[in-house]
Amino acid sequence: MRGERPPARHSAAGEPCLAPLRMSPLSEKSLLADARKGDLHAMRKKTRNSIFKRPEDVNQRDERHCTPLHYAAKNGHREMIR
């Protein structure tokens, strides 16, 4: 048909949060790492407010500009998304 575009095809290379990521030892302890691993307990602990330390930012982004919510959704961690 004239004027119609073919359906878009997505690949892991086109979606930055879907491609594999090498993590440094320092980033292994971040909220982003907990979302990637599905560690709900650690994620809740880091976002809890305390008089001794500030909670981590849930909107932080990694070098791919992905947030913990991106990784939790990508890996099917429904409890983290709530």
N, C-alpha and C positions, 0 to 999 in steps of 0.2 A: 504494500500500500504506500502510496506517495505521502510524504510529509510525516510519517510515523517513525519514531525512533525505536531501535531494538531495546529490549529490556536491559536495564543496567545489571552488570555482573560484578559482584563484590568478591574481593579476595583478601586474605590476611595481610597482604602487602599494602592494600588500600585502606585497611582499617587498622590504625595504629595500636589500639588496645588489644587486638586479637593476635598480633605477632608475638613470638617468644621474646622474653626480656631477660637479659643478664643482670643480676642484682649484685650490688656491692655489699660487703659485710655491714656497712653502716645503714644501708636502706633495708636490711633484713629485719630491723627492729621498728620499722615505721608502721603507721596505720595502713598504708598502701600494701605492705607485705602481709599484714593480717587479713586484709580483704582478699588478696590473691590466694592465700592458703585456706581461707574460710574459718579462721580462728575467731569466733564470735566473742568468747570470753575475754581474750586479749584486746579486741577492738572496743568492747564496752569499758574495759578498765582504762584504756587510753583516752576515751572521750568523757569519762566521769570527771566532774569538777571536784577540786580538792583545794584546801587552804594552802597546801604545800607546793603545788605545781599547777600550771594551767593545762587544760585539756588540749589535745591535739586538734588541729583544724580538720574537720571532715571534708572540706572542699579543697584540700591540698592537691596539687597535681604533680605528676612525675615528669620525666624528660619527654614523654610522649603526649603530655597534656591530658592524661587520663586521671580520673578521680577514683577513690575507693569504691564508689557506687558503680562505676564502669566495670571494675574487676569483679565485684560481688555479683553483678548481673550476668557477666560473661561466664562465670564459673557456676552459676545456678545456686548461689547461696541466698536462699529466700529470706531466712531469718535476719540476715544483715541488711537487706533492702528495706525491711519494715521500719 
